[in-house]
Amino acid sequence: MSLKTISIASVLTAGAVLALTATAADKKLPPASTKTGVTFAKDIKPLFESACFKCHGAEKQKGKLRLDTLAAALKGGESGKCIVPGKSADSSLVKAVARLNEDDAMPPADKGKPLTAAEVGLIRAWIDQGAK
């Protein structure tokens, strides 16, 4: 293999990596809802019940993560805390339900309907308001 062939292959590989990075960067979090006074009991639990309880409820806890109570949701699972009160953009739960990375997307495609941008925005508002 000549040096010219290696250089061309390196450039093509670097271009492919940049293209993949750009694709991932294009996926952005939906903005937080402007709704104030968002609470787990009133606003978030119903969302989790319809989208998450099948795998993260009282009867089953994939990854040891429960989302059916506020205390359990804040505790997190075997991967650690998934909610960072006051910082929705740093919360892995938000990234998962926003489907920023299809490998970590929740709910999985075969397990339920993805949350809408408005629903993700409501979860973001709840977390940004302190996750209470």
PEZIZI-V644211 format. One record per residue. RES is the residue in three letters. PHI is phi as a letter, one per 30 degrees, with the letter a starting at -180 (none if undefined). NEAR is the number of other C-alpha atoms within 12 Angstrom. Layout:
res = (RES & RES)
phi = (PHI & PHI)
near = (NEAR & NEAR)
This chain:
res = (MET & SER & LEU & LYS & THR & ILE & SER & ILE & ALA & SER & VAL & LEU & THR & ALA & GLY & ALA & VAL & LEU & ALA & LEU & THR & ALA & THR & ALA & ALA & ASP & LYS & LYS & LEU & PRO & PRO & ALA & SER & THR & LYS & THR & GLY & VAL & THR & PHE & ALA & LYS & ASP & ILE & LYS & PRO & LEU & PHE & GLU & SER & ALA & CYS & PHE & LYS & CYS & HIS & GLY & ALA & GLU & LYS & GLN & LYS & GLY & LYS & LEU & ARG & LEU & ASP & THR & LEU & ALA & ALA & ALA & LEU & LYS & GLY & GLY & GLU & SER & GLY & LYS & CYS & ILE & VAL & PRO & GLY & LYS & SER & ALA & ASP & SER & SER & LEU & VAL & LYS & ALA & VAL & ALA & ARG & LEU & ASN & GLU & ASP & ASP & ALA & MET & PRO & PRO & ALA & ASP & LYS & GLY & LYS & PRO & LEU & THR & ALA & ALA & GLU & VAL & GLY & LEU & ILE & ARG & ALA & TRP & ILE & ASP & GLN & GLY & ALA & LYS)
phi = (none & d & d & d & d & d & d & d & d & d & d & d & d & d & d & d & d & d & d & d & d & d & d & d & d & d & d & c & d & d & d & d & d & d & d & c & i & d & b & d & d & d & c & c & e & d & d & d & d & d & c & b & d & e & c & b & c & d & d & b & b & d & i & h & c & c & b & d & b & d & e & d & d & d & d & i & b & d & c & j & d & c & b & c & e & i & b & d & d & c & c & d & e & d & d & d & d & d & i & d & b & e & d & c & d & b & d & e & e & d & c & l & d & d & d & d & d & d & d & d & d & d & d & d & d & e & d & d & d & j & h & c)
near = (8 & 8 & 9 & 10 & 11 & 12 & 13 & 14 & 15 & 14 & 14 & 14 & 14 & 14 & 14 & 14 & 14 & 14 & 14 & 15 & 14 & 13 & 15 & 17 & 13 & 13 & 18 & 22 & 32 & 27 & 22 & 28 & 24 & 17 & 19 & 18 & 20 & 25 & 25 & 30 & 21 & 17 & 27 & 32 & 31 & 20 & 29 & 35 & 25 & 22 & 29 & 36 & 27 & 23 & 25 & 29 & 25 & 19 & 15 & 16 & 21 & 21 & 17 & 22 & 32 & 33 & 39 & 31 & 26 & 27 & 19 & 23 & 36 & 26 & 22 & 27 & 22 & 13 & 14 & 19 & 24 & 31 & 36 & 28 & 27 & 19 & 23 & 33 & 30 & 19 & 30 & 32 & 39 & 41 & 33 & 30 & 41 & 36 & 28 & 26 & 25 & 18 & 14 & 17 & 24 & 33 & 33 & 22 & 16 & 10 & 16 & 19 & 20 & 26 & 30 & 21 & 23 & 21 & 30 & 36 & 32 & 38 & 50 & 42 & 34 & 38 & 37 & 30 & 25 & 22 & 32 & 26)
